[in-house]
Amino acid sequence: MKILKIVAGIALLIFAFVLFLATIAGFIKSLPQISNELAKSTSAGGAYLFGSMIVFVGALFLVYYTGKKGFQLLKPKPLPVDSIDDIGKYDSNENK
């Protein structure tokens, strides 16, 4: 089960990284198209800009949460540790 979690965590991190690169490349590629649509002074330019920003922010949310889940799968669970105060503590109810 541990191996499966590690493999799934690495796969999610790789997916998040590739999606991040694709999102940035797509945003850079769409900048000239956005400026051309805004230069036409029509309502379509504003809608194109707004739609592009919605998709960009949505993709960034997907990258963030995918990466977060990938790191959660890779992080080992901490073992429960007793407090130093509990060691050697005498409980009077145990002997009754």
C-alpha positions in Angstrom: 0.0 0.0 0.0 2.9 2.3 0.8 4.4 1.8 -2.7 1.1 2.6 -4.3 0.8 5.8 -2.4 4.3 6.8 -3.4 3.7 6.0 -7.0 0.4 7.9 -7.0 2.0 10.9 -5.3 4.8 11.1 -7.8 2.3 10.7 -10.7 0.1 13.5 -9.3 3.2 15.8 -8.9 4.3 15.1 -12.5 0.8 15.8 -13.7 0.6 19.0 -11.8 4.0 20.1 -13.1 3.1 19.4 -16.8 -0.3 21.1 -16.3 1.4 24.1 -14.8 3.8 24.4 -17.8 0.9 23.9 -20.3 -1.1 26.6 -18.5 1.7 29.1 -18.5 2.5 28.4 -22.2 -1.2 28.7 -23.1 -1.5 32.0 -21.3 1.6 33.4 -23.0 0.3 32.2 -26.3 -3.1 33.8 -25.7 -1.8 37.3 -24.8 -1.5 38.5 -28.4 -5.0 37.2 -29.2 -6.4 39.0 -26.2 -4.7 42.3 -27.2 -6.1 41.9 -30.8 -9.6 41.3 -29.5 -9.4 44.3 -27.1 -8.1 46.5 -30.0 -11.3 45.8 -32.0 -13.2 47.7 -29.3 -16.1 45.3 -29.3 -17.8 43.5 -26.4 -16.2 40.2 -27.7 -12.8 41.5 -26.6 -13.8 41.9 -23.0 -15.6 38.5 -23.0 -12.5 36.9 -24.5 -10.3 38.4 -21.8 -12.7 37.4 -19.0 -13.0 33.9 -20.3 -9.3 33.5 -20.7 -8.7 34.7 -17.1 -11.4 32.3 -15.8 -9.8 29.3 -17.5 -6.3 30.4 -16.4 -7.3 30.7 -12.7 -9.3 27.5 -12.8 -6.2 25.6 -14.2 -4.0 27.2 -11.5 -6.5 25.9 -8.8 -6.3 22.5 -10.4 -2.5 22.6 -10.4 -2.4 23.7 -6.7 -4.8 21.1 -5.4 -3.2 18.3 -7.5 0.2 19.2 -6.2 -1.0 19.4 -2.6 -2.6 16.0 -2.8 0.6 14.6 -4.4 2.6 15.9 -1.5 0.1 14.6 1.0 0.5 11.1 -0.5 4.3 11.3 -0.3 4.5 12.5 3.3 4.7 9.6 5.8 2.2 9.5 8.6 3.7 10.3 12.0 3.8 7.5 14.5 1.9 8.2 17.8 4.4 9.0 20.5 3.6 9.1 24.2 4.5 12.2 26.1 7.6 12.1 28.3 5.3 13.0 31.2 3.3 9.8 30.7 6.3 7.5 31.0 6.6 6.0 34.5 3.3 7.6 35.6 1.7 5.5 38.3 -2.1 5.1 38.0 -3.6 4.2 41.4 -6.8 2.8 39.7 -4.9 0.0 37.9 -4.3 -2.0 41.1 -7.9 -2.0 42.4 
